[in-house]
Amino acid sequence: MEAGKAGGGLTARGKGKAPGPPPPPPSRDEANGGHRRGWQRSIWPRGRRGRALLVALVVMIAAALYLVFADALAVPAPSAEWQLLAYFLWIIGLNMLVWLMN
């Protein structure tokens, strides 16, 4: 037996210490020169949530405009059912808005 092959070093069979894992990829902070900007939250959400938020805002604004300006129209006063429907639409829009923003 030769002296070089009898040691406990790394051989073709994989004996010995395995190499360590590769280093992790650089984070955004390192790519940005180490400057941490903190958690950035977008003002307007994207996707389905953004569309639902837009629908809630449109419903609320339309109902509020109707409630505010219904008496100023040159037509006869709206019935109580229309006033109640506009009020319910405003409440539904407000609930959707609160639900989507949480």
N, CA, C and O of each residue as an XYZ file, in Angstrom:
408
protein
N       0.833     -1.169      0.000
C       0.000      0.000      0.000
C       0.881      1.237      0.000
O       1.921      1.265      0.658
N       0.469      2.249     -0.731
C       1.269      3.463     -0.785
C       0.863      4.386      0.353
O      -0.261      4.329      0.852
N       1.782      5.219      0.744
C       1.545      6.099      1.884
C       0.573      7.220      1.541
O      -0.141      7.691      2.426
N       0.519      7.662      0.289
C      -0.334      8.783     -0.094
C      -1.812      8.444     -0.102
O      -2.642      9.329      0.103
N      -2.160      7.201     -0.330
C      -3.571      6.830     -0.444
C      -4.178      6.366      0.868
O      -5.396      6.207      0.949
N      -3.395      6.150      1.867
C      -3.913      5.634      3.126
C      -4.460      6.723      4.029
O      -5.109      6.397      5.022
N      -4.235      8.006      3.740
C      -4.678      9.107      4.610
C      -6.178      9.327      4.524
O      -6.861      8.721      3.698
N      -6.681     10.194      5.380
C      -8.119     10.462      5.425
C      -8.522     11.676      4.616
O      -9.559     12.276      4.896
N      -7.734     12.058      3.617
C      -8.045     13.237      2.815
C      -9.184     12.992      1.844
O      -9.768     11.909      1.820
N      -9.495     13.998      1.047
C     -10.576     13.929      0.069
C     -10.150     13.032     -1.076
O      -9.094     13.246     -1.672
N     -10.953     12.036     -1.388
C     -10.645     11.106     -2.472
C     -11.767     11.140     -3.487
O     -12.726     11.896     -3.331
N     -11.659     10.340     -4.508
C     -12.663     10.292     -5.562
C     -13.986      9.735     -5.055
O     -15.028      9.982     -5.663
N     -13.967      9.007     -3.980
C     -15.205      8.426     -3.452
C     -15.976      9.417     -2.579
O     -17.096      9.104     -2.174
N     -15.442     10.572     -2.276
C     -16.159     11.577     -1.508
C     -15.887     11.535     -0.029
O     -16.625     12.145      0.744
N     -14.845     10.830      0.396
C     -14.535     10.809      1.818
C     -13.895     12.129      2.208
O     -13.212     12.753      1.396
N     -14.102     12.540      3.392
C     -13.530     13.790      3.874
C     -14.614     14.851      4.029
O     -15.807     14.554      3.969
N     -14.181     16.074      4.225
C     -15.121     17.166      4.471
C     -15.680     17.685      3.145
O     -14.931     17.963      2.209
N     -16.982     17.807      3.085
C     -17.632     18.322      1.880
C     -17.495     19.837      1.840
O     -17.416     20.480      2.887
N     -17.466     20.409      0.649
C     -17.387     21.875      0.567
C     -18.675     22.510      1.080
O     -19.746     21.907      1.003
N     -18.568     23.703      1.593
C     -19.722     24.412      2.135
C     -20.669     24.860      1.034
O     -20.318     24.832     -0.146
N     -21.865     25.272      1.420
C     -22.828     25.736      0.418
C     -22.363     27.055     -0.184
O     -21.582     27.781      0.431
N     -22.838     27.363     -1.378
C     -22.439     28.637     -1.987
C     -23.021     29.806     -1.194
O     -24.027     29.642     -0.504
N     -22.414     30.954     -1.281
C     -22.940     32.110     -0.537
C     -24.306     32.524     -1.094
O     -24.582     32.310     -2.275
N     -25.149     33.109     -0.262
C     -26.466     33.529     -0.746
C     -26.324     34.687     -1.727
O     -25.327     35.409     -1.699
N     -27.312     34.866     -2.587
C     -27.240     35.990     -3.521
C     -27.311     37.307     -2.752
O     -27.846     37.348     -1.644
N     -26.786     38.363     -3.320
C     -26.821     39.649     -2.604
C     -28.258     40.128     -2.415
O     -29.105     39.972     -3.295
N     -28.504     40.704     -1.268
C     -29.850     41.201     -0.989
C     -30.055     42.534     -1.689
O     -29.137     43.091     -2.290
N     -31.280     43.030     -1.595
C     -31.566     44.330     -2.206
C     -30.753     45.438     -1.547
O     -30.350     46.405     -2.194
N     -30.520     45.277     -0.245
C     -29.761     46.309      0.460
C     -28.332     46.385     -0.068
O     -27.791     47.475     -0.257
N     -27.724     45.223     -0.306
C     -26.362     45.221     -0.824
C     -26.328     45.725     -2.257
O     -25.387     46.416     -2.650
N     -27.340     45.388     -3.038
C     -27.388     45.860     -4.415
C     -27.586     47.371     -4.459
O     -27.225     48.018     -5.442
N     -28.151     47.928     -3.412
C     -28.413     49.361     -3.341
C     -27.288     50.094     -2.618
O     -27.470     51.229     -2.178
N     -26.155     49.469     -2.494
C     -25.042     50.113     -1.818
C     -25.152     50.043     -0.309
O     -24.493     50.821      0.381
N     -25.952     49.147      0.228
C     -26.085     49.002      1.665
C     -27.107     49.925      2.284
O     -27.305     49.900      3.498
N     -27.765     50.743      1.475
C     -28.749     51.680      2.020
C     -30.071     50.961      2.223
O     -30.619     50.389      1.281
N     -30.586     50.987      3.444
C     -31.859     50.336      3.742
C     -32.968     51.362      3.664
O     -32.952     52.369      4.372
N     -33.913     51.103      2.814
C     -35.009     52.045      2.632
C     -36.230     51.682      3.455
O     -37.196     52.444      3.491
N     -36.208     50.554      4.105
C     -37.370     50.146      4.881
C     -38.415     49.509      3.991
O     -38.211     49.335      2.790
N     -39.546     49.162      4.604
C     -40.614     48.506      3.866
C     -41.372     49.541      3.057
O     -41.945     50.475      3.619
N     -41.379     49.383      1.752
C     -42.049     50.325      0.870
C     -43.437     49.792      0.542
O     -43.570     48.728     -0.063
N     -44.460     50.521      0.935
C     -45.832     50.120      0.635
C     -46.357     51.007     -0.477
O     -46.264     52.233     -0.412
N     -46.907     50.371     -1.497
C     -47.429     51.160     -2.604
C     -48.726     51.846     -2.167
O     -49.446     51.355     -1.298
N     -48.997     52.968     -2.777
C     -50.188     53.733     -2.430
C     -51.430     53.024     -2.954
O     -52.441     52.948     -2.257
N     -51.361     52.508     -4.171
C     -52.506     51.850     -4.775
C     -52.192     50.378     -4.967
O     -51.212     50.048     -5.635
N     -52.998     49.477     -4.398
C     -52.723     48.044     -4.563
C     -52.953     47.601     -6.000
O     -53.724     48.215     -6.737
N     -52.272     46.524     -6.387
C     -52.389     46.027     -7.750
C     -53.292     44.815     -7.794
O     -53.550     44.181     -6.771
N     -53.772     44.497     -8.985
C     -54.546     43.280     -9.197
C     -56.007     43.430     -8.818
O     -56.587     44.511     -8.917
N     -56.588     42.323     -8.381
C     -58.015     42.291     -8.067
C     -58.367     43.231     -6.923
O     -59.443     43.830     -6.909
N     -57.468     43.354     -5.978
C     -57.749     44.226     -4.837
C     -57.848     45.687     -5.277
O     -58.679     46.437     -4.765
N     -57.010     46.083     -6.214
C     -57.059     47.447     -6.722
C     -58.349     47.741     -7.462
O     -58.924     48.820     -7.319
N     -58.805     46.770     -8.259
C     -60.072     46.964     -8.973
C     -61.246     47.022     -8.004
O     -62.155     47.833     -8.181
N     -61.236     46.175     -6.988
C     -62.316     46.197     -6.001
C     -62.315     47.513     -5.232
O     -63.375     48.048     -4.907
N     -61.138     48.027     -4.944
C     -61.033     49.308     -4.256
C     -61.582     50.430     -5.127
O     -62.251     51.336     -4.630
N     -61.303     50.370     -6.418
C     -61.819     51.373     -7.342
C     -63.344     51.305     -7.412
O     -64.006     52.342     -7.425
N     -63.902     50.105     -7.457
C     -65.364     49.947     -7.475
C     -65.972     50.518     -6.198
O     -66.992     51.206     -6.249
N     -65.351     50.238     -5.056
C     -65.870     50.758     -3.787
C     -65.847     52.279     -3.771
O     -66.798     52.912     -3.311
N     -64.775     52.864     -4.267
C     -64.692     54.328     -4.292
C     -65.725     54.931     -5.236
O     -66.346     55.941     -4.904
N     -65.918     54.333     -6.401
C     -66.900     54.856     -7.357
C     -68.307     54.761     -6.781
O     -69.095     55.697     -6.920
N     -68.632     53.647     -6.138
C     -69.961     53.492     -5.532
C     -70.164     54.527     -4.438
O     -71.224     55.147     -4.355
N     -69.157     54.716     -3.603
C     -69.286     55.694     -2.512
C     -69.447     57.110     -3.042
O     -70.292     57.864     -2.559
N     -68.644     57.471     -4.029
C     -68.696     58.841     -4.554
C     -70.021     59.092     -5.269
O     -70.624     60.151     -5.102
N     -70.478     58.119     -6.068
C     -71.754     58.292     -6.774
C     -72.910     58.427     -5.793
O     -73.775     59.286     -5.962
N     -72.928     57.585     -4.776
C     -74.009     57.664     -3.792
C     -73.939     58.968     -3.004
O     -74.971     59.575     -2.722
N     -72.738     59.400     -2.647
C     -72.600     60.649     -1.892
C     -73.026     61.847     -2.739
O     -73.695     62.750     -2.236
N     -72.648     61.866     -4.018
C     -73.067     62.967     -4.887
C     -74.584     62.996     -5.040
O     -75.193     64.066     -5.051
N     -75.182     61.830     -5.158
C     -76.641     61.790     -5.260
C     -77.287     62.312     -3.983
O     -78.247     63.080     -4.039
N     -76.761     61.897     -2.834
C     -77.346     62.350     -1.572
C     -77.188     63.857     -1.389
O     -78.081     64.517     -0.858
N     -76.061     64.398     -1.826
C     -75.806     65.827     -1.616
C     -76.574     66.688     -2.612
O     -77.162     67.702     -2.236
N     -76.570     66.283     -3.891
C     -77.120     67.155     -4.930
C     -78.519     66.769     -5.405
O     -79.019     67.370     -6.356
N     -79.158     65.798     -4.784
C     -80.491     65.390     -5.235
C     -81.509     66.508     -5.041
O     -82.423     66.655     -5.851
N     -81.367     67.282     -3.999
C     -82.316     68.373     -3.751
C     -82.063     69.563     -4.665
O     -82.967     70.371     -4.873
N     -80.874     69.692     -5.209
C     -80.542     70.837     -6.053
C     -80.950     70.629     -7.507
O     -80.853     71.561     -8.306
N     -81.398     69.442     -7.866
C     -81.797     69.183     -9.247
C     -83.091     69.914     -9.568
O     -83.893     70.195     -8.677
N     -83.292     70.222    -10.856
C     -84.483     70.953    -11.287
C     -85.682     70.032    -11.471
O     -86.747     70.478    -11.899
N     -85.523     68.791    -11.163
C     -86.624     67.827    -11.296
C     -87.292     67.667     -9.937
O     -86.753     68.116     -8.926
N     -88.445     67.042     -9.904
C     -89.092     66.828     -8.596
C     -88.189     66.052     -7.641
O     -87.291     65.321     -8.060
N     -88.446     66.227     -6.375
C     -87.612     65.583     -5.350
C     -87.658     64.063     -5.499
O     -88.713     63.495     -5.781
N     -86.517     63.411     -5.310
C     -86.502     61.950     -5.430
C     -87.299     61.306     -4.303
O     -87.465     61.872     -3.223
N     -87.777     60.122     -4.591
C     -88.582     59.428     -3.586
C     -87.692     58.946     -2.449
O     -86.465     58.944     -2.546
N     -88.341     58.546     -1.385
C     -87.605     58.071     -0.210
C     -86.847     56.785     -0.513
O     -85.809     56.517      0.093
N     -87.365     55.985     -1.456
C     -86.672     54.742     -1.808
C     -85.310     55.022     -2.433
O     -84.332     54.333     -2.142
N     -85.252     56.040     -3.298
C     -83.968     56.388     -3.919
C     -82.988     56.924     -2.880
O     -81.796     56.621     -2.930
N     -83.483     57.708     -1.954
C     -82.618     58.214     -0.890
C     -82.066     57.062     -0.049
O     -80.881     57.043      0.286
N     -82.928     56.106      0.287
C     -82.507     54.955      1.077
C     -81.512     54.091      0.301
O     -80.533     53.607      0.868
N     -81.762     53.898     -0.995
C     -80.846     53.110     -1.818
C     -79.473     53.779     -1.899
O     -78.448     53.106     -1.794
N     -79.451     55.089     -2.085
C     -78.170     55.800     -2.140
C     -77.437     55.704     -0.804
O     -76.216     55.553     -0.773
N     -78.171     55.790      0.284
C     -77.554     55.673      1.609
C     -76.962     54.282      1.805
O     -75.841     54.149      2.296
N     -77.707     53.245      1.425
C     -77.193     51.871      1.551
C     -75.972     51.648      0.660
O     -75.020     50.981      1.067
N     -75.997     52.203     -0.551
C     -74.826     52.069     -1.431
C     -73.604     52.747     -0.822
O     -72.487     52.244     -0.936
N     -73.818     53.875     -0.185
C     -72.694     54.564      0.445
C     -72.133     53.734      1.596
O     -70.917     53.625      1.752
N     -73.016     53.151      2.399
C     -72.580     52.298      3.514
C     -71.847     51.065      2.988
O     -70.816     50.680      3.538
N     -72.370     50.441      1.926
C     -71.709     49.266      1.348
C     -70.336     49.645      0.815
O     -69.366     48.916      1.027
N     -70.244     50.776      0.127
C     -68.946     51.228     -0.375
C     -67.969     51.511      0.751
O     -66.784     51.199      0.637
N     -68.450     52.096      1.832
C     -67.588     52.365      2.980
C     -67.093     51.064      3.602
O     -65.918     50.952      3.954
N     -67.981     50.082      3.739
C     -67.567     48.790      4.286
C     -66.549     48.104      3.386
O     -65.581     47.520      3.875
N     -66.761     48.170      2.068
C     -65.787     47.581      1.138
C     -64.440     48.271      1.264
O     -63.395     47.622      1.241
N     -64.472     49.581      1.396
C     -63.230     50.338      1.509
C     -62.472     49.961      2.774
O     -61.258     49.762      2.731
N     -63.165     49.863      3.883
C     -62.518     49.482      5.145
C     -61.986     48.064      5.062
O     -60.879     47.786      5.522
N     -62.772     47.160      4.474
C     -62.351     45.764      4.347
C     -61.121     45.638      3.457
O     -60.218     44.854      3.751
N     -61.081     46.405      2.370
C     -59.953     46.301      1.442
C     -58.690     46.949      1.988
O     -57.587     46.503      1.673
N     -58.826     47.980      2.789
C     -57.642     48.673      3.292
C     -57.010     47.951      4.476
O     -55.860     48.236      4.810
N     -57.710     47.039      5.114
C     -57.139     46.280      6.235
C     -56.447     45.043      5.754
O     -55.909     44.283      6.559
